[in-house]
């Protein structure tokens, strides 16, 4: 049972990392192709389309599975 939950955690963390990286790349690419003067990374787009969806889903997960939140706190405390 422990290995299944650890495997699931790794999958979820990988999906989150891929999502944030993909949205970051698309935001950067969109900034390069922007016809305006600024040719950089648009942080506000990355926050709204990358970070906010991840945080909302994580908060909803912890609301519906409070034992996972307790486990996260225990894991965090064990680091120190």
Backbone bond lengths (Angstrom), bond angles and torsions (degrees), N, CA, C in turn:
res aa  C-N    CA-C-N  psi(-1)  N-CA   C-N-CA  omega(-1)  CA-C   N-CA-C  phi
1 X - - - 1.451 - - 1.528 111.20 -
2 X 1.322 116.63 -38.34 1.461 120.27 -178.48 1.525 110.35 -65.64
3 X 1.309 117.80 -41.05 1.458 120.30 -178.43 1.530 111.46 -67.69
4 X 1.328 116.42 -31.33 1.465 119.73 178.86 1.529 109.78 -68.31
5 X 1.330 117.54 -43.74 1.460 119.59 179.97 1.527 111.17 -68.51
6 X 1.327 116.85 -36.30 1.463 119.88 177.35 1.520 110.46 -66.33
7 X 1.326 116.07 -39.90 1.459 120.80 177.96 1.528 110.24 -64.08
8 X 1.319 116.95 -40.84 1.463 121.50 178.23 1.526 111.02 -64.70
9 X 1.321 117.04 -40.83 1.468 120.86 177.41 1.519 111.16 -60.77
10 X 1.334 116.43 -43.41 1.463 120.09 179.42 1.522 111.27 -63.42
11 X 1.321 116.99 -38.90 1.463 120.77 178.50 1.522 110.52 -65.08
12 X 1.342 116.99 -45.75 1.462 120.98 -179.21 1.523 110.87 -64.47
13 X 1.321 118.14 -43.90 1.466 120.74 178.23 1.521 111.58 -64.32
14 X 1.323 117.13 -36.78 1.464 120.43 177.04 1.525 111.08 -65.21
15 X 1.319 117.10 -42.17 1.470 120.85 178.61 1.524 110.30 -63.33
16 X 1.332 116.97 -42.95 1.466 120.31 178.66 1.526 110.67 -61.85
17 X 1.333 117.29 -44.87 1.459 121.19 -179.72 1.528 111.29 -64.04
18 X 1.324 117.01 -42.55 1.469 120.92 178.38 1.529 110.18 -64.17
19 X 1.335 117.50 -42.02 1.468 121.38 179.47 1.528 110.68 -60.89
20 X 1.349 117.04 -49.83 1.458 120.48 -178.33 1.524 111.41 -64.64
21 X 1.327 117.17 -39.11 1.462 120.04 178.30 1.527 111.29 -67.97
22 X 1.320 116.99 -41.97 1.466 120.58 179.65 1.512 112.29 -64.61
23 X 1.322 116.89 -44.93 1.467 120.16 178.15 1.532 110.02 -65.91
24 X 1.319 117.11 -37.23 1.464 120.38 177.11 1.519 112.03 -63.33
25 X 1.339 116.69 -43.08 1.465 120.20 177.81 1.526 110.77 -63.44
26 X 1.335 117.63 -45.96 1.463 120.16 -179.67 1.529 111.76 -64.61
27 X 1.317 117.17 -35.01 1.460 121.02 176.75 1.523 110.47 -66.07
28 X 1.320 116.39 -43.01 1.463 120.97 178.31 1.525 110.63 -64.24
29 X 1.327 117.26 -45.30 1.457 121.93 -179.98 1.530 110.60 -63.66
30 X 1.317 117.03 -41.26 1.455 121.40 177.24 1.533 110.64 -63.42
31 X 1.312 117.38 -36.53 1.459 120.94 177.46 1.518 112.00 -66.42
32 X 1.337 117.27 -36.32 1.458 120.23 178.07 1.526 111.85 -68.46
33 X 1.319 116.72 -36.16 1.463 121.67 -177.28 1.530 112.96 -86.56
34 X 1.331 117.26 -1.85 1.456 121.87 -179.20 1.530 109.80 -65.88
35 X 1.340 118.50 132.43 1.459 119.63 -178.44 1.536 114.15 -73.54
36 X 1.318 118.20 -8.02 1.463 121.34 -179.24 1.524 112.35 -74.18
37 X 1.326 115.23 -174.69 1.471 120.59 -178.46 1.520 112.07 -76.05
38 X 1.343 117.75 -34.60 1.469 120.84 -175.69 1.521 110.11 -79.52
39 X 1.307 116.35 119.85 1.467 122.03 -179.66 1.527 110.07 -115.86
40 X 1.299 116.96 56.86 1.453 120.07 -176.72 1.511 112.46 -130.96
41 X 1.310 114.85 -163.65 1.456 122.60 -177.74 1.522 108.98 -85.92
42 X 1.320 116.73 125.31 1.466 122.08 -179.98 1.535 109.22 -89.89
43 X 1.317 115.36 97.46 1.457 120.39 -176.27 1.519 112.92 -62.71
44 X 1.339 117.57 -36.57 1.459 119.88 -177.44 1.532 111.11 -65.19
45 X 1.324 117.84 -34.88 1.467 119.53 176.34 1.525 110.88 -68.13
46 X 1.331 116.65 -40.90 1.458 119.81 -178.76 1.524 110.79 -65.99
47 X 1.332 116.33 -38.88 1.465 119.63 179.40 1.523 110.45 -64.95
48 X 1.356 117.05 -47.19 1.463 120.28 -175.88 1.519 113.37 -73.31
49 X 1.321 118.53 -36.74 1.458 120.59 -176.06 1.528 113.62 -99.78
50 X 1.318 118.21 -13.03 1.452 121.24 -179.66 1.512 113.70 -111.78
51 X 1.311 115.67 -56.86 1.462 120.56 -173.04 1.525 113.55 -78.61
52 X 1.314 117.64 -42.62 1.472 120.84 -177.49 1.540 111.92 -61.87
53 X 1.350 119.96 -47.03 1.473 117.77 177.88 1.530 113.72 -60.40
54 X 1.333 117.14 -37.88 1.463 120.08 178.46 1.527 110.74 -65.49
55 X 1.317 117.14 -43.97 1.460 120.14 -179.78 1.526 112.02 -66.18
56 X 1.323 117.26 -40.32 1.466 120.26 179.42 1.526 110.55 -63.14
57 X 1.322 116.98 -45.88 1.471 119.86 179.38 1.525 111.70 -65.09
58 X 1.321 117.23 -37.80 1.464 120.36 178.38 1.527 110.89 -66.27
59 X 1.316 117.38 -42.92 1.469 120.95 178.66 1.525 110.77 -63.95
60 X 1.333 116.65 -43.21 1.466 119.46 177.62 1.530 111.51 -62.79
61 X 1.332 116.89 -38.45 1.459 120.30 177.97 1.529 110.62 -62.38
62 X 1.336 116.87 -43.40 1.465 119.82 -179.78 1.522 112.13 -70.35
63 X 1.330 117.83 -27.57 1.464 119.96 175.36 1.523 110.55 -68.00
64 X 1.333 116.23 -42.85 1.461 120.31 -176.67 1.523 112.89 -83.70
65 X 1.322 118.23 -20.32 1.475 122.21 178.60 1.528 108.92 -130.05
66 X 1.345 118.47 75.13 1.472 119.88 -176.85 1.533 113.38 -64.83
67 X 1.317 118.10 -24.26 1.468 119.24 178.18 1.527 110.99 -67.05
68 X 1.311 117.49 -27.79 1.464 120.75 175.88 1.524 110.80 -68.39
69 X 1.323 116.66 -36.26 1.459 120.25 177.65 1.524 110.55 -66.59
70 X 1.323 116.94 -40.62 1.463 120.70 176.79 1.524 110.59 -62.12
71 X 1.325 116.07 -40.78 1.465 120.74 178.91 1.528 110.55 -66.17
72 X 1.317 117.61 -38.26 1.459 121.34 177.66 1.525 110.82 -62.68
73 X 1.331 116.67 -43.56 1.470 120.61 179.07 1.532 110.07 -64.01
74 X 1.322 117.46 -41.60 1.455 120.77 178.31 1.534 111.18 -63.70
75 X 1.314 116.79 -42.23 1.457 120.59 178.03 1.545 110.95 -63.68
76 X 1.324 115.67 -39.86 1.454 120.30 179.52 1.531 110.83 -65.84
77 X 1.338 116.79 -42.01 1.464 120.85 178.86 1.511 111.46 -66.49
78 X 1.330 117.52 -31.89 1.457 120.13 -179.54 1.528 112.33 -70.55
79 X 1.333 117.38 -17.20 1.463 120.25 177.13 1.528 110.74 -70.32
80 X 1.335 116.64 -28.94 1.460 120.70 -177.80 1.469 108.44 -105.73
